[in-house]
């Protein structure tokens, strides 16, 4: 895993003005946030209640021969928990959001934000990387590609800050728990498969007694694929909330979990896939065999009520669903979230039809 510091200041003076206006002027809004943030009581009654529902669970990313498989498993910690869902950004890149993705005002019946549905349209303006403001990415990435990666992070940041700016009660998060995390996986032309984790933290500053300004910090970027030199090229797994420590699928493989051992004993192909994941021999794993193994292993080791999804990004075929998420009404993109791009500008994150 390679970490890099948060990027330097972005040229976003016009971005905030063009974001979706929430239409609320809240003087003491507070959040009902299951198991994550709880607002402390304030002297004056709040003018609005905001509910933040979480996408919680596990995201497993498997890089195999000529494909990337993204599998998700819901951890239903509350009745309104959302399953993590792969979101197609273009034909060879997808993102998965974890954390507070669904912001809603019960009293006014206003959907403040639905980040997973808005993600394909969220782009922020960022300064061009250079030697002083832009930390280096893995080398074959071009400047345009590096800027595009940060543009998605900037777009999510701006959208979150539009919601957070209306929160003025004291909020409490568990230590080291981001308010939102974004996993980006896909193929970069001339570079190959890559996987990034973007983490967004919440910060507050007291302006007067029981009145706080709330903001979301600039994201911290960590690259997980390609792994560090000499590290095993095998399954990646991300979990939210971070304090819910469940055994990863790779942990279960290493400990010869009997449920997975049963799958391997019944089919030599499945045993071969398991062995190659353990050895880091990912280039010899066929995508069809990997999909079969992951579906069987996750079904055998998770609760039946936990909703699952699976998508594959083929090097040649692009994004395809293996196990679609449950149908849900699709929200229109907030006005102003699609930034004007210069004609012909290369982009990792083009329209899904690319």
Beta strands, then each sheet from edge to edge (+ up, - down):
strand 1: 2-4
strand 2: 30-33
strand 3: 38-39
strand 4: 49-55
strand 5: 57-64
strand 6: 67-74
strand 7: 86-90
strand 8: 93-105
strand 9: 110-114
strand 10: 171-172
strand 11: 180-188
strand 12: 192-200
strand 13: 202-208
strand 14: 211-216
strand 15: 220-225
strand 16: 236-240
strand 17: 308-314
strand 18: 318-323
sheet 1: 1+ 15- 12+ 11- 8+ 4- 2-
sheet 2: 1+ 15- 12+ 11- 8+ 7-
sheet 3: 1+ 15- 12+ 11- 8+ 9-
sheet 4: 3+ 10-
sheet 5: 16+ 5- 6+ 17- 18+
sheet 6: 13+ 14-
end
